[in-house]
Amino acid sequence: MASATSPLTCSASDLAPLLGATANATAAAAFLCSRFTAISDRFVDTSYAVDNTYLLFSAYLVFAMQLGFAMLCAGSVRAKNTMNIMLTNVLDAAAGGISYYLFGYAFAFGSPSNGFIGKHFFGLKEFPSPLADYSFFLYQWAFAIAAAGITSGSIAERTQFVAYLIYSSFLTGFVYPIVSHWFWSGDGWASPARTSGPLLFSSGAIDFAGSGVVHMVGGIAGLWGALIEGPRIGRFDRSGRSVALRGHSASLVVLGSFLLWFGWYGFNPGSFLTILKAYGTGGDYYGQWSAVGRTAVTTTLAGCTAALTTLFSKRLLVGHWTVTDVCNGLLGGFAAITSGCSVVEPWAAMVCGFVAAWVLIGCNKLAERFKYDDPLEAAQLHGGCGAWGLLFTGLFARGGYVDEVYGGHGRPHGLFMGGGGRLLAAQIVQILVIAGWVTATMGPLFYWLHKMKLLRISGEDEMHGMDLTRHGGFAYAYTDEDDQSLRAGVMMRKVEPASASPIGQPQFSPSAV
Amino acid sequence: MEVSWETSVTDSINTIYLLFSAYLVFVMQLGFAMLCAGSVRAKNAMNIMLTNVVDAVVGSISYYLFGFAFAFGDSNPFIGTYYFALKDIPSSSYDYSYFLYQWAFAIAVAGITSGSIAERTQFSAYLIFSFFLTGFVYPIVAHWMWSSSGWLSPSATSPFLGSGAIDFAGSGVVHLVGGVAGLWGSLIEGPRVGRFDAFGKAVPMRGHNATLVVLGTFLLWFGWFGFNPGSFDKILVSYPTTSDQGNWTGVGRTAVTTTLAGSTAGIVTLFGRRLLVGHWDALDVCNGVIGGFVAITSGCSVVEPWAAIVCGFVAAWVLIGLNIVALRLQFDDPLEATQLHGGCGAWGLIFTGLFAKEDFVVQAYDSGASGVSRPYGLLMGGGWGLIASQVVEVVVIVGWVSATMGPLFYALYKLKILRISMDEEMAGMDISSHGGYAYTGHSDENHPRFYADYMQIRGQ
C-alpha cells in the first residue's frame, strides 16, 4: 500500500546488489523487504483507524446539530405549532437518510462521472471504494439532512405536512447533492480539489464546510417557500407594521443554539475528513491536526464576535439585551465562517463574525420592509450570512493554508492577502449559481405545490395551531385539566381534542423547558 | 518487559475509540431521562427523572462491585467468578475503558424497565429492583452472550450449534431483558388509575411535554452511534483478506445500518399511524425510530445496509401491532417499553438469524481471518445454525428474566412495597413522595410578560 515515494518501500532488486553476490543476498533482501512492507502496512492500518475514528465522531457531532436545530425551531415557534415543527425535524433526518442512501450520495459523490452530477454508488452499490469508506457516507448524510432542516424554519407554522415531505425529499435527494457535487466532488466543475478537469479560474471556489453548499441552499429554498406562501396571519397588521410573533420558549432557543455550536465542531473541523497527515511545512509538530485545531478556533471566534456584535447593536437599536437575537447572531457568525474556516487566520475570523452580525441585522430590516415573514430568520441568516461567508473567503484566504488544504503551490487566494481576484471571482460565481440553481428547482416546486393547494394550511388550521388540527393534540399538558382526554364519561373510539382553542393556556415559568 | 511502540499506538487509538463510544452511550441516559419525563404527566416528572438518575448511580455501585465480575469473569459458561470490584483489572483481556463501556450498557437496562412501571411504583421498590437487575440478572445474560466463555457466545471456543447467538450490541441482552422485566413489573402492578374505563376502553394518558420526548429521542439517536459501532471494542484491527479494510470499515457500516433502520422505522410508523389514527403523530414517530434502533442493535454489524431497511420496516409494524395487542389485553406501559424494547428486541434477534452475511460475521467475530466459515443468515443461504441459536436466545432470556424478576416483583407486591396508594397516584408522586412539583405556574396576572407591557407600566 506504500507509495513509490515512501522511504519504506523496498524491492529485492534494489537491495541485493548492496549485500554482495553471496548466495544469501536474495533471501536477505526478500526478508528485509517483507519486514518493511509489513511495517508500512501497519502504519497504513493505523492511519485508517485514526482517520475513520475522527470522521465518524465528527459525523456524530454534525448529527447532534439536528437535535440543536429541533430545539431552536421548537423554541422559536408558538406553542400551538411545536409538535409540527419537531416532527418536520425528525423526518428530515429519517426521510433524508433513505433518499440520500438510495440516490443522493450517488448524485453527489458518484465518481468517476462528469462536472455536473455523479452516477455511481446508488444504494451504496460497490461501496466502499478506495476513495471513500462508510464514515464518509455517514458524514455527508449528516450534512444533507442539515440543509433540509434550514428550509423548514422559513416555512414554519403554516405549511401542510404533505408539502413538507415532498420538498424535503427533493431537496435532500436531488437539489442539494448536485450542488455538493459541483463544489466538493473530485469531478465537480467548480471544485478546488478537481482532478478530472481544469479548475474554475485556475482556482476553484472554496467552500470548505458549506456556507454556500449547505446554508445558502437551505436559505434560498426557504426564501422561495416563504415568499410563495406569504406571511403568517397577523405578522403584518393592516397598516403594514410588523407584529412580533414570539416563540414560546427562550430556554429551548438557547439550548438549541448551544447544541448547534457543539455540533459545529464536527461540521467545520470534520470537513478535513482525515487528521493524520503531515504537510511537510513548518516543524514536525505541524500537520493537518494543527489545521483541524485552527479551524475549531476560527469557528469559535467568528461565532463569538458575531454574538457580541449583535448584543451591542441590538442594545443600541431596540434598547435592551435580547438573548434570542444574540443566539441568531451567534449562528450567523458560524454560518459565515463555514466557508473559509480552514484557510483564514483567527484574527480574520473575528472580522467575518463582526460583518456577519451586521449582514443579519440588515437582512432582517430588509425582510421587514418587504413584508417577508421567516419565523426562524432562516433565509436572512443562512442565505445572507452564508453568501457573506463566501465573499469573506475570497477576501481573506491565506495562500499558505489554501495550498496545504487543497494541494499545489501559489494558488489564488484572498484579495486582501495579496492573492489576486480569481478566488473572489470564483466565490461570486458560486453565489450566483447556487442562487440560480436553487431558485430554478425549488421555486417551481413550491409554486406547483401552491397551485395544487398543497402548500399552505387553511386559515382556520393556522389560528387553532397545527398540533391541534393535524398532529393529534398540543405538545404541552401541564395540569390534568389540560389533558382533554381525561374527560369523564364514555370515550369515543378515536380521541381527538374536542376544544377549538387551547383551554387554560399554561403559564410557562423559567423552570419549565 | 517494556511495552512496544506499536502496542502503545494500537492500544491508545483503541482506547480513545472505546472511551468516546462509552461517553456517547452515557448520553443515552440523558436522552432516556428526557424521553421519560416528557412521556409522563407533569405531576410525576420529578419521580421518573429521579429514577433515571438513580439507575445510573445505583447501577454503578452494583456493577462495579459484582456485576462486571459476573458478566466478564471468563471462567465457566454460566457466570463469571472474578474481577469483583475490578480486582486484577487491567488484565490482558480487559482495561478500564472496557469496564466503563460495559457499565454504560448496564445502567441502560434498568432505565428501560423504569418506563413500564412509571407513575405508580414506590421508590423503595424501585431501588431494590434496579440494584438486582443491574447487578445480577443482566450481567448473567451478558455473560452467556458476550463473555468468551459464555455458553451462547459466538466467541466461545466451541460455540453453541457451531454458531453461538449473534447479539452484537444487545437487542436481547439489553433491550429484551429490560422489556421482559418491565412486563412483569407492569403486569403485577396493574394499570394506572383511570387508564382503562369501566367498559375496558383505553383512555389515552398523554405525556406533558412533547418537546422533551423529541429531545430525548434525538439524544438517544446520537448516543446509539456509541452503542452500536462501539461494540466492536477495537477500531484498529485490519482484515487480512483486504488491502484497506478493517474494523474501521465495519464500524462505519454499523453506523450506517443503525441510521437506516431507525429512519425506515420512523417513516413507516409515520404513515402507518396516519392510516390508523388520522393524523401525523410526532410522538409515535419517535417511538418508531427508537424501535428501529432497538431491532437493528442485534445484527447492526453483520448485515448489509439494504437489510437494515427491511429490519426497520418490520420493526415499525411489530411495535404498532404489539401496542394494539397491549390495549386489547389491558396492559398499561406508560413508555411502551415492553412492546418496544421487548418486542422489537426479539424481532431484532430473529432478523439477524435471517439476514446475517457470512463475510461480515467473520469480520465481527474472527477479525476477518481467511478460511474461516461460520453459520449465517437463513435467507442468505447460511443454514439453520444461526437462526436456531437466535431463537434459543429469545427463549432463555424470556425464561431467565421471568424466573428472576417475576418472583421479585411478586414478593415486593406481597410485601405491599410495590405500588403506591391510589391517593398518592391521584395527587401525583412528585407532591406525595418527592417534596413538590417539577413545575411552578405563575398565578399572578399583574406581572408583565412582554417588554412593551413593562415599558407601558413604567410610563414610557
Interface residues (C-beta under 8 A of the other chain):
Chain A: M1 D41 R42 V44 D45 T46 Y48 A49 V50 D51 N52 T53 L56 F57 A59 Y60 F63 A64 Q66 L67 A70 M71 A74 T82 M83 N84 M86 L87 N89 V90 L91 A93 A94 A95 G96 G97 I98 Y101 G123 L124 P128 P130 D133 Y134 S135 F136 F137 L138 W141 F161 R246 S249 L252 H320 R470 H471 G472 G473 A475 Y476 A477 Y478 T479 D480 D483 S485 L486 V490 M491 K494 V495 E496 P506 Q507 S509 S511 A512 V513
Chain B: E6 V9 T10 I13 N14 I16 Y17 F20 L24 R41 A42 K43 G194 D197 F199 K201 V203 P204 M205 R206 G207 H208 N209 A210 T211 L212 V214 L215 T217 F218 L219 W221 F222 F225 G226 P229 I235 L236 S238 S243 D244 Q245 G246 N247 W248 T249 V251 G252 R253 A255 V256 T259 L260 G262 S263 T264 G266 I267 L270 V277 G278 H279 W280 D281 A282 L283 V285 C286 V289 P305 W306 I309 A438 Y439 T440 G441 H442 S443 F450 Y451
